[in-house]
Amino acid sequence: MSSQHPARLTPAPSNIPVLLGTQTLFNIGFYAVVPFLAVVLTNDFLVASTAVGLILGIRTFAQQGLFLAGGTLADRFGARTMILIGCAVRAAGFLTLAASLWASIPVLWLFILGTLLTGFGGALFSPGLNILVAAAQSARDQGEHHQVRRATLFAWLSITGEIGAVTGPLVGSALWGWGFSTVAGFGAIFFVAIGIFLALTLRRAEPVSTHLAGTVSDAKAVKPRGSFRQSLLDRQFVSFCALHASDLLAYNQLYLAIPLELERHEMPTEWLGLIFAWISIMTLGLQLPLAWVAARIGPATTLRSGYVLSALGFSVLAFVPSSLFGDESGLVRILCAVTLMTLGHMSVHPTALSLVSKFAGKHPTGAYFGLLSTCGGVAVLLGNMLFGWLLSQSALDFAPWLVLIIPLLLASWQGSRVVALRLRPHHDV
């Protein structure tokens, strides 16, 4: 086989701030609208709580579950193209949400369609953004004359995303007085504006060395074929995706298990706002220090430690009685658990994303990013169902938590091993 490969395209270095800022913009638009969906379903459509959970669960799966399709399309048509299409689809989704309340009688099927479109839009643009960030990371690493141990761009992506996650609900709350249609309409206009902004700023690309895998970032690049099949045939990567899915399942419990734990101990749901504020503070303050440590101890050790931290967080809820923290300090116990879970997620999530291009090797990264997220989406869907069932059936308080603890410990043991094997010098990729 010839060693000559077509040159690929990667974002110009000046685009790095644009890529990181895009994550902030995406999250502002998303969190300005989506946190209010449950309220609208309950108050305007009079939907029962079980159905609300099902509708929102399907929305999440429409996004995470379709990442593999979005990543494969990004490999085929270009990351920039799919980002712009994804912005348009999400804008259409938010506009559909607003339209569902325009009639004298709210239209539920239109609202559900809107929630699905918002999820599908994210499945289109998120893999594309990951491809461009991975390309920028590869270009930055190649430009270093010696190995520089510093935070990856994916660590910065977590921080800029958290800024948007904090700002978005404030924007939505400020608009809430004009009704949800106004909030959703703002989201639609905002994503149209993001699309126009990115269409202008992501135009430039420059050729780079052919060994920068998976950096196809423009429709003009060579259109690779078979990336979907290649990602599924990579047994080591599939194993890593299946193991790492425990992280998304664990982090998703901030929206399921933690609120249920507050309710189980008859604690005010208002405490949930404090918990999310604490998570934001930790993310903004500790993500870069954790990334700095990760760069020095290596990805395998980082993953092993991060999964264990998350498992310890759930172990606090499973095995540590509330009385240990004092009769009136149940919140302290939950905050300890959430702190460990968040530290674990902040350790493993950017690390896993930064490893995708190394797993992909000379193959396009879109399908690889998609498979990683899709496995997480499937794990959340199945894991939440099993966790909820055990919570209602089991007589043992600790039994439901084992659904979360055991996969994390398995990931710590085997996931880090897979990474260590893949990163061995002279490994054929």
C-alpha positions as CSV (number, residue, x, y, z in Angstrom):
1,M,0.0,0.0,0.0
2,S,1.3,3.5,-0.8
3,S,2.4,5.6,2.1
4,Q,1.1,8.7,0.3
5,H,-2.2,10.0,1.6
6,P,-4.1,13.1,0.5
7,A,-3.5,16.2,2.6
8,R,-6.2,16.9,5.1
9,L,-7.6,20.2,6.3
10,T,-7.5,21.5,9.8
11,P,-8.7,24.8,11.4
12,A,-6.3,27.7,11.3
13,P,-4.8,28.3,14.8
14,S,-6.7,31.6,15.0
15,N,-9.9,29.5,15.0
16,I,-9.2,27.9,18.4
17,P,-10.9,30.8,20.3
18,V,-13.9,30.5,17.9
19,L,-14.2,26.8,18.6
20,L,-14.1,27.2,22.3
21,G,-16.5,30.2,22.2
22,T,-18.9,28.2,20.1
23,Q,-19.3,25.7,23.0
24,T,-20.3,28.6,25.2
25,L,-22.8,29.9,22.7
26,F,-24.3,26.4,22.1
27,N,-24.8,25.9,25.8
28,I,-26.3,29.4,26.4
29,G,-28.9,28.7,23.7
30,F,-29.6,25.2,24.9
31,Y,-29.8,25.9,28.7
32,A,-32.0,29.0,28.1
33,V,-34.7,26.7,26.8
34,V,-34.4,23.0,27.8
35,P,-34.5,23.3,31.6
36,F,-38.0,24.7,31.2
37,L,-39.4,21.8,29.2
38,A,-40.6,19.8,32.2
39,V,-42.4,22.8,33.6
40,V,-44.2,23.4,30.3
41,L,-45.2,19.8,29.9
42,T,-46.6,19.7,33.4
43,N,-48.4,23.1,33.5
44,D,-49.4,23.7,29.9
45,F,-50.0,20.2,28.6
46,L,-50.9,18.7,32.0
47,V,-48.7,15.7,31.3
48,A,-48.1,13.2,34.2
49,S,-44.6,13.1,35.7
50,T,-43.9,9.6,34.3
51,A,-44.7,10.8,30.7
52,V,-42.6,13.9,31.3
53,G,-39.6,11.7,32.2
54,L,-40.3,9.5,29.1
55,I,-40.5,12.5,26.7
56,L,-37.3,14.1,28.1
57,G,-35.6,10.7,28.1
58,I,-36.4,10.3,24.4
59,R,-35.0,13.8,23.7
60,T,-31.7,12.9,25.4
61,F,-31.5,9.6,23.5
62,A,-32.3,11.4,20.2
63,Q,-29.2,13.4,20.8
64,Q,-26.7,11.0,22.4
65,G,-28.0,8.0,20.6
66,L,-27.6,9.6,17.2
67,F,-24.1,10.9,17.7
68,L,-22.7,8.0,15.7
69,A,-24.9,9.0,12.7
70,G,-23.9,12.6,13.2
71,G,-20.2,11.8,13.4
72,T,-20.4,9.5,10.3
73,L,-22.1,12.3,8.3
74,A,-19.4,14.8,9.5
75,D,-16.7,12.4,8.1
76,R,-18.6,12.2,4.8
77,F,-19.7,15.8,4.3
78,G,-17.3,17.8,6.5
79,A,-17.5,18.9,10.1
80,R,-18.2,22.6,9.3
81,T,-21.1,21.6,7.0
82,M,-22.7,19.4,9.7
83,I,-22.3,22.0,12.4
84,L,-24.2,24.5,10.3
85,I,-26.9,22.0,9.4
86,G,-27.2,21.1,13.1
87,C,-27.6,24.7,14.1
88,A,-30.5,25.0,11.6
89,V,-32.1,21.8,12.8
90,R,-31.9,23.0,16.5
91,A,-33.3,26.4,15.5
92,A,-36.2,24.6,13.8
93,G,-36.7,22.5,16.9
94,F,-37.0,25.6,19.2
95,L,-39.3,27.3,16.7
96,T,-41.5,24.2,16.7
97,L,-41.6,24.2,20.6
98,A,-42.7,27.8,20.4
99,A,-45.3,27.1,17.8
100,S,-46.9,24.3,19.9
101,L,-48.2,27.0,22.2
102,W,-49.4,29.5,19.6
103,A,-52.8,27.8,19.2
104,S,-55.7,28.3,21.7
105,I,-55.2,24.7,22.7
106,P,-51.5,23.6,23.1
107,V,-50.5,20.9,20.6
108,L,-48.6,18.2,22.3
109,W,-47.4,16.3,19.3
110,L,-45.8,19.5,17.9
111,F,-44.1,20.0,21.3
112,I,-42.7,16.4,21.2
113,L,-41.5,16.9,17.6
114,G,-39.7,20.1,18.7
115,T,-37.9,18.3,21.6
116,L,-36.8,15.6,19.1
117,L,-35.5,18.1,16.7
118,T,-33.5,19.9,19.4
119,G,-31.9,16.6,20.2
120,F,-31.2,15.7,16.6
121,G,-29.6,19.1,16.0
122,G,-27.2,18.5,18.8
123,A,-26.4,15.0,17.4
124,L,-25.4,16.8,14.1
125,F,-23.3,19.7,15.4
126,S,-21.6,18.2,18.5
127,P,-19.5,15.6,16.7
128,G,-18.5,18.2,14.2
129,L,-17.2,20.5,16.9
130,N,-15.3,17.6,18.5
131,I,-13.7,16.9,15.2
132,L,-12.5,20.5,14.8
133,V,-11.2,20.7,18.3
134,A,-9.3,17.4,17.9
135,A,-7.8,18.7,14.7
136,A,-6.8,21.9,16.4
137,Q,-5.3,19.9,19.3
138,S,-3.3,17.7,16.8
139,A,-2.0,20.8,15.0
140,R,-1.0,22.4,18.3
141,D,0.8,19.2,19.4
142,Q,2.6,18.9,16.1
143,G,3.7,22.5,16.3
144,E,5.5,21.9,19.6
145,H,9.2,21.2,19.3
146,H,9.1,19.1,22.5
147,Q,6.3,17.6,24.5
148,V,4.5,20.2,26.5
149,R,2.4,19.0,29.3
150,R,-0.6,21.3,29.5
151,A,-4.3,21.3,29.6
152,T,-5.9,19.9,26.4
153,L,-8.3,21.9,24.4
154,F,-11.0,19.5,25.5
155,A,-10.4,20.6,29.1
156,W,-10.9,24.2,27.9
157,L,-14.0,23.1,26.1
158,S,-15.5,21.8,29.4
159,I,-14.8,25.2,31.0
160,T,-16.3,27.3,28.1
161,G,-19.3,24.9,28.0
162,E,-19.9,25.3,31.7
163,I,-19.9,29.1,31.3
164,G,-22.7,28.7,28.9
165,A,-24.5,26.2,31.1
166,V,-24.5,28.7,34.0
167,T,-25.5,31.7,31.8
168,G,-28.3,30.0,29.8
169,P,-30.8,29.4,32.6
170,L,-30.4,33.0,33.7
171,V,-31.3,34.2,30.2
172,G,-34.2,31.9,30.1
173,S,-35.4,33.0,33.5
174,A,-35.2,36.7,32.4
175,L,-37.4,35.9,29.4
176,W,-39.8,33.7,31.2
177,G,-42.2,36.6,32.1
178,W,-43.1,36.8,28.4
179,G,-44.0,33.1,28.3
180,F,-42.3,30.0,27.1
181,S,-43.0,30.8,23.4
182,T,-40.7,33.8,23.8
183,V,-38.0,31.7,25.5
184,A,-38.1,29.1,22.7
185,G,-38.3,31.8,20.0
186,F,-35.2,33.4,21.5
187,G,-33.4,30.0,21.3
188,A,-34.4,29.7,17.7
189,I,-33.1,33.1,16.8
190,F,-30.0,32.6,18.8
191,F,-29.0,29.4,17.0
192,V,-29.7,31.0,13.6
193,A,-27.2,33.8,14.7
194,I,-24.7,31.1,15.8
195,G,-25.0,29.4,12.4
196,I,-24.4,32.7,10.6
197,F,-21.4,33.5,12.8
198,L,-19.8,30.1,12.3
199,A,-20.5,30.2,8.5
200,L,-18.3,33.4,8.4
201,T,-15.6,32.4,10.9
202,L,-15.1,28.7,10.0
203,R,-14.4,29.3,6.4
204,R,-10.6,29.2,6.6
205,A,-8.8,25.9,6.6
206,E,-5.2,25.0,5.8
207,P,-3.5,21.8,4.7
208,V,-1.5,19.9,7.3
209,S,0.5,16.7,7.4
210,T,-1.4,13.6,6.4
211,H,-0.9,11.8,9.6
212,L,-3.2,14.1,11.5
213,A,-6.0,11.6,11.7
214,G,-9.6,12.5,11.4
215,T,-9.1,16.2,10.8
216,V,-11.4,16.6,7.9
217,S,-13.1,19.9,8.7
218,D,-14.4,21.1,5.4
219,A,-16.6,19.8,2.6
220,K,-13.7,20.4,0.2
221,A,-11.6,17.8,2.0
222,V,-11.3,14.3,0.8
223,K,-14.5,12.5,1.6
224,P,-13.5,9.3,3.4
225,R,-15.7,6.3,3.2
226,G,-16.2,3.4,5.6
227,S,-15.5,5.4,8.8
228,F,-18.7,4.0,10.4
229,R,-17.6,0.4,9.7
230,Q,-14.1,1.1,10.7
231,S,-15.0,2.4,14.1
232,L,-17.2,-0.6,14.8
233,L,-14.5,-3.0,13.7
234,D,-12.0,-1.4,16.1
235,R,-12.4,-3.9,19.0
236,Q,-10.2,-2.0,21.4
237,F,-12.1,1.2,20.8
238,V,-15.5,-0.4,21.0
239,S,-14.4,-1.9,24.4
240,F,-13.3,1.5,25.6
241,C,-16.6,3.1,24.5
242,A,-18.6,0.4,26.3
243,L,-16.5,0.9,29.5
244,H,-16.4,4.7,29.3
245,A,-20.2,4.8,28.9
246,S,-20.3,4.4,32.7
247,D,-19.1,8.0,33.0
248,L,-22.1,9.5,31.2
249,L,-24.4,7.2,33.1
250,A,-22.9,8.4,36.3
251,Y,-22.9,12.1,35.5
252,N,-26.5,11.8,34.3
253,Q,-27.5,10.9,37.9
254,L,-27.2,14.6,38.8
255,Y,-30.6,14.8,37.0
256,L,-32.1,11.6,38.3
257,A,-30.6,10.0,41.4
258,I,-29.6,13.1,43.2
259,P,-33.1,14.7,43.0
260,L,-34.6,11.4,44.1
261,E,-32.2,11.2,47.0
262,L,-33.2,14.7,48.1
263,E,-36.8,13.6,47.9
264,R,-36.2,10.4,49.8
265,H,-34.7,12.3,52.7
266,E,-37.5,14.9,52.6
267,M,-35.1,17.7,51.8
268,P,-36.3,20.8,49.9
269,T,-35.9,20.6,46.1
270,E,-34.5,24.1,46.3
271,W,-31.3,22.5,47.4
272,L,-30.9,21.2,43.9
273,G,-30.0,24.7,42.8
274,L,-27.3,24.9,45.4
275,I,-25.9,21.6,44.2
276,F,-25.7,22.7,40.6
277,A,-24.1,26.0,41.6
278,W,-21.5,24.0,43.5
279,I,-20.8,21.8,40.4
280,S,-20.4,25.0,38.2
281,I,-17.9,26.5,40.8
282,M,-15.9,23.3,40.8
283,T,-15.9,23.0,37.0
284,L,-14.8,26.6,36.5
285,G,-12.2,26.5,39.3
286,L,-10.7,23.0,39.1
287,Q,-11.0,21.8,35.5
288,L,-7.7,23.3,34.4
289,P,-5.7,22.2,37.5
290,L,-7.1,18.7,37.0
291,A,-6.1,18.8,33.3
292,W,-2.6,19.9,34.4
293,V,-2.3,16.9,36.7
294,A,-3.7,14.6,34.0
295,A,-1.1,15.8,31.5
296,R,1.6,14.8,34.0
297,I,0.3,11.4,35.2
298,G,-0.9,10.2,31.8
299,P,-4.3,9.3,30.4
300,A,-4.4,5.7,31.7
301,T,-3.7,6.8,35.3
302,T,-6.1,9.7,34.9
303,L,-8.9,7.4,33.7
304,R,-8.3,4.9,36.5
305,S,-8.4,7.5,39.2
306,G,-11.4,9.4,37.7
307,Y,-13.6,6.3,37.5
308,V,-12.7,5.4,41.1
309,L,-13.6,8.9,42.3
310,S,-17.0,8.7,40.7
311,A,-17.5,5.2,42.2
312,L,-16.6,6.6,45.6
313,G,-19.2,9.3,45.2
314,F,-22.0,6.7,44.8
315,S,-20.5,4.6,47.5
316,V,-21.1,7.5,49.9
317,L,-24.7,7.4,49.0
318,A,-24.9,3.6,49.1
319,F,-23.0,2.8,52.3
320,V,-22.5,5.9,54.4
321,P,-25.4,6.6,56.7
322,S,-26.8,10.2,56.9
323,S,-26.3,10.1,60.7
324,L,-22.5,10.1,60.2
325,F,-22.8,13.7,59.1
326,G,-25.2,14.6,61.8
327,D,-29.0,14.4,62.0
328,E,-29.5,17.7,60.3
329,S,-26.7,17.5,57.8
330,G,-28.1,15.2,55.1
331,L,-27.1,17.8,52.5
332,V,-23.5,17.5,53.5
333,R,-23.5,13.8,52.7
334,I,-25.0,14.5,49.2
335,L,-22.6,17.3,48.6
336,C,-19.7,15.0,49.4
337,A,-21.0,12.5,46.9
338,V,-21.6,15.1,44.2
339,T,-18.1,16.5,44.7
340,L,-16.5,13.1,44.2
341,M,-18.7,12.4,41.2
342,T,-17.9,15.7,39.6
343,L,-14.2,15.4,40.2
344,G,-14.3,12.0,38.5
345,H,-16.2,13.3,35.5
346,M,-13.9,16.3,35.1
347,S,-10.9,13.9,35.1
348,V,-12.2,11.3,32.6
349,H,-14.4,13.2,30.2
350,P,-11.8,15.6,28.6
351,T,-9.2,12.7,28.7
352,A,-11.5,10.3,26.8
353,L,-12.3,12.9,24.2
354,S,-8.6,13.7,23.7
355,L,-7.9,10.0,23.2
356,V,-10.4,9.6,20.3
357,S,-7.9,10.8,17.6
358,K,-5.3,8.4,19.0
359,F,-7.7,5.5,18.7
360,A,-8.7,6.6,15.2
361,G,-5.1,6.8,14.0
362,K,-5.2,7.6,10.3
363,H,-8.9,7.2,10.0
364,P,-11.5,10.0,10.3
365,T,-12.6,10.8,13.8
366,G,-16.2,11.7,13.3
367,A,-17.6,8.2,13.6
368,Y,-15.3,7.5,16.5
369,F,-16.6,10.5,18.5
370,G,-20.1,9.5,17.5
371,L,-19.7,5.9,18.8
372,L,-18.2,7.1,22.1
373,S,-21.3,9.3,22.7
374,T,-23.8,6.8,21.4
375,C,-22.6,4.2,23.8
376,G,-23.1,6.7,26.6
377,G,-26.6,7.5,25.4
378,V,-27.5,3.8,25.4
379,A,-26.0,3.3,28.8
380,V,-28.1,6.2,30.2
381,L,-31.3,4.9,28.7
382,L,-30.8,1.3,30.0
383,G,-29.1,2.2,33.2
384,N,-31.7,4.7,34.3
385,M,-34.4,2.2,33.7
386,L,-32.7,-0.4,35.7
387,F,-31.7,2.0,38.5
388,G,-35.3,3.3,38.7
389,W,-36.7,-0.2,38.8
390,L,-34.3,-1.3,41.6
391,L,-35.1,1.8,43.5
392,S,-38.8,0.9,43.6
393,Q,-38.3,-2.9,44.1
394,S,-35.2,-3.5,46.3
395,A,-35.4,-3.7,50.0
396,L,-31.7,-3.0,50.3
397,D,-30.8,0.7,50.2
398,F,-27.4,0.1,48.6
399,A,-28.6,-2.3,45.8
400,P,-29.6,0.4,43.2
401,W,-26.3,2.2,43.6
402,L,-24.4,-1.0,42.6
403,V,-25.8,-0.4,39.1
404,L,-23.6,2.7,39.0
405,I,-20.7,1.6,41.1
406,I,-19.8,-1.7,39.5
407,P,-19.6,-0.3,35.8
408,L,-17.3,2.5,37.1
409,L,-15.0,0.1,38.9
410,L,-14.9,-2.2,35.8
411,A,-14.0,0.9,33.7
412,S,-11.3,1.8,36.1
413,W,-9.8,-1.7,35.9
414,Q,-10.3,-2.5,32.2
415,G,-10.8,0.9,30.5
416,S,-7.4,2.2,31.6
417,R,-5.8,-1.1,30.6
418,V,-7.2,-0.8,27.0
419,V,-5.9,2.8,26.8
420,A,-2.4,1.8,28.1
421,L,-2.2,-1.0,25.5
422,R,-3.3,1.3,22.7
423,L,-0.8,4.0,23.6
424,R,2.2,1.7,23.7
425,P,5.0,2.9,21.4
426,H,4.9,1.5,17.8
427,H,1.3,0.3,18.2
428,D,-0.2,-0.2,14.8
429,V,-3.2,2.0,14.3
